[in-house]
């Protein structure tokens, strides 16, 4: 059992329910040329060690999802898709994967947008 991998598995499976093509880290993926797709990044930037005993710690995990849309069509579509992603991982969501309990403690953020390699990224 690996709690970090349990959370990663859960997040990826939940994201797949939206049905968009998705690029996962270090997995072969050919981006569609004529449609939107998602790209993910998973990280564990720090561990939180509240005082609950020697064997307890809490992983702080970031699951970033980038909406990658076509350039030149505005931002409304990409922002709407980002809101769909955010609604999947709402603050207060609690789930169990294997024997790992996970909770989303903060409202997910939709950051700004930029153009990278001819695509809009939100």
Secondary structure, 3 states (H helix, E strand, C coil): CCHHHHHHHHHHHHHHCCCCCEECCCCCCCCCCCCCEEEEEEEEEEEECCCCCCCCCEEEEEEEEEEEEECCCCCHHHHHHHHHHHHHCCCCCEEEECCEEEECCCCCCCCCCEEECCEEEC
